[in-house]
């Protein structure tokens, strides 16, 4: 007890000793605030840096006016205007107006007209300028949109493809909506509704799907606006009904009215990159019912074909749309369905369909009941192989085996190899074998099967395809936090680049290496950027604007599905996003070595955008521009 008591008496003393306040001399010193002069110096340095970047930006934008490639010039001018707007609105307005004028000088590249859908590079360029204008000055943007409407009326309606948008204006507005939908869905919805002034366009469904992928409430007002448009302005074309029907019941798959001789012919477009969503009719059955009722009334009251300029086409169009709607309409309103079915019989006299049964597409076989897609594809490849074996011409036989090989699933690459091995042309056989390996490797990387992908990639004799897979794999390894292995894959890709005979594919591969290296080591990324400039100078290509990896397809005459549409990070913007404000002068020095002025300008504007974004601290007023002769470059 005495010992225990002694311990109890001593404990408070020991504790007190341990918690005793230390002498003043041993207390940790409080950090002293930085002198005001240091803060001022730091801010002055930031201001000087911003002024330097803006000076480079202005000089580049001034040079763009002289470039031959107007599409790139407009992009540089509009991006520079956006970056300058907050600090020098007057100069930015002038640049933005210059960009709009430049786009007007851009002529569409000559290409074969498609009877399905025609892509307009001028419309895409205009949409980019208008997006910036809308964000900065909505009145100016609206003025330019109205100019598009006037321009279209002056030119007259050129014959378009089955899935083309109604007008140049609607095309531009819907492209703007798709660009805005991720970051600003409300603006995207307003743009889509504005496009309805020209009717319901094919591109509207893509916007509706993208909006619904965020929330159904974002898409519903746009769809309702389209219904209101039909109810008040009427139906310009029965295809408008098919666009809305496909959104309600089969989003991502959209049909066009059949105008061919065969009543069973189907025109169908399938979206590749569209998000998977629940059909809107399941969310709002009442919305679908409103559509079906309105569609039935519009079709019943549509002018008779005999009253139109082309009775046969009008009748065929109306019949194909009615036949599609009848199934859903029968469930909702049997009386209206009966009226429309009887109307079809009236229209048949003008349609004058051929009595001959439609011929199936080349290589088509009928699906079997309950058959899975993979099982169907195996049977189809069997069928294509038999067709190839029956060919007597060597050339046609080779092409037939190539079609059979490309029809295999990516996972079934070994069968594809065997079919490619039966091709007599050794070059085609080798190119096709490499492409099948390329496709399968990309699929394995998508599934994060890194070991299998690396082993398979080693069997590819096409070094460009192999390098693409190494870069894509490195991107995914970085995302998986395996930076050590990612670095090894990138070093291997860089080694292939140094030994390669350069072409446009290698230019994009070089940029992909820079973009991936920048997530690991800025010094290595700068070194890789020098290599990419070497490639750019030999093969300056506009493909550097695109995010996707190069397709690297060495054969022609066969059109397999694209295999690079799920890739990204191979653009000039992606490469320069690797660098921050601290790298500006070093990177700018490298970029000045690019020979092609348009590519150099794109690169410099992307660098300036990245530098201004990563620079810290409040923005200082940007100095007024100096004369070109005085600019310190």
C-alpha positions, 0 to 999 in steps of 0.5 A: 500500500505504501508503494502504491500510495507513493506512486499515486503521490508522485504521478501528479508531480511528474505530469506537472513537470512534463507539461511545464511551459518551456522557456521562452527561448525554446518556443517555436518561432512564429513564421514572419509574414513576407515583406510587402516588397516581396509580394509586390515583386511576385505580382509584378513578375506575374503581370510581366508574364501575362503581358508576355503571353498576351503579346505572343498571342496578339502577334500570332493572331495578326499573322493568321490573316495571311494564311492560306488555310482559312479554317485554321486561321479562323480557329486561331483568330477566334481562340485568341479573341476569347483569351483576350476578351476580359483584358482588351475587349476592343481588340478581341472584338476585332479579332472575332469579327475577323474570324467570322469573315475568315470562315466566310472565305473558307471553301468546302473541300471537294468531295463526292456527294453522299446520298445519306449524310454530308459533313460540312467543315465550314459549318463546324468552323462557323459553330466554333466561332459562334460559340465564342461569340454567344458566350461573349456577346449574344447579340453579335452571335444572333446577328451572325446566325441570322446572316446564315439564314439569309445566305441559305435563302440566297444560295437556294436549297441544294439537294442533300442526303437523307440524313442531312440537317435542314439548313446550314443554320440548323446544322451550325446551331446543332453542332454548337449545341453538341459542343456545349451540352457537357459543360452547359446543357441549358445553352445546348437546349436553347440552341437546339430549340433555336434550330427548330426555326428551320424544321426538325433536323437529323442532328436534333436526336443526337442533342436530345440523347446527349441531354438525356444522358445528363437528365431527362429534364434537360431533354424534355423541353427540347422535345416538347418544343419540337412537338409545338413546332409540328403542331403550329407550323405543320409537317414539312417532311414526314422524316421529321416524325421519324427523328422524334419517333427514334428518340422516343423508342430507339435512341441512337438508331434513326430511320429515313423514309423509303423512296426506293422501288422496293417497299421493304427497303430500310434506310437506317443510321446508327450512332456510334458514339451516342450514350446509351439511354433509356428510351424516352417513351418509358420515362414519359408515356404521356409524351409518347402518346402526344407525339403519336396522336399528333403524328397520326393527325398530320399524316391523315391530313397531309396533302394527297400525293397527286397534289404535289410535284412528285406524287410517287416520292410523296406516296412512298415517303408517307407509306414508310412512315405510317407503317413504322408508326402503326404498331405503336399507334395500334396500342394507343389509339386503335381507331386512328391506326385503322384510319391510317392503315386505310390511308395507306391503301389509297397511297399505294396507287401513287407509290407504284412499288416494284413487285419484285422482292428486295435483294438482300445486302451483300453478305447478309444472312437471315438471323435465327430466332433466339440467336445471340449476336456473337453466334450470328456473326460466326455464321456470317463469317462462315458464309462469307468464307464460302463465298470467297472459296467459290470465286474464280478470279484471283482478285475477287477471291482476295477481296472476298477473303479480306471481307470475311477476315474483317467481319470477324470479331476483334476477339476472334483475331486468330480466325481473322489471321487464318482467313487473311493467310488465304489471300494470294496477294502477299502485301495485302495478306500481311497488311490485313494480318497486322490490322487485325492484330492492331484491332484486337490489341486496342480491344484488349487495352480497352478491357485493361488486359495489359499483359495479353495486349502487350504480348499480342502487340509484339506480334504486329509487324507494323511499327506505327500500329504497334506504337499507337497501342503502346501509347494508348496502353500507357494512357490507361496504365497512368490512369491505373496508377502504374506509372512505372510500366507506363513509362516503359511503354512510352520509351519503347514507343519513342524508340520506334519513332526515332527509327521510323520513316516518318509519315502523317501517322507518326506525326500524330503518334509523336504528339500522343507520346508528348501528351502521355509523357507530360503526365509523368515527366515534364522534362521528357515531354519537352524532349518528346515535343522536339521529336514531334516538331521534327515529324510535323516539319516533314508531314504537317497535317491537319489531322493534328487537330483531331484527338483520335489515334491514327487509323493506320490502315494500309489497304484500300478497297475494303471499308471495315469499321473504324477501330480508333474512335474510342481513342484520344490524346493524339492532338496538338492541344493534348500534347501542349496541355502537358505544360504549365506556365513555368514551361512557357519560354522553353516550349515556345522556343521549340514551337517556333521551329515548326515550319508550316505557319498554320500549324505553328500558329495553332500550337502557339495559341494552344500554348498561350491558352494553357499558360494563361490557365495555369498561371496563378494570381490575379490578372493584371491589366493587359497592355495595349498592343505594340506595333508588329515591328516593336513586338519582342518575339 
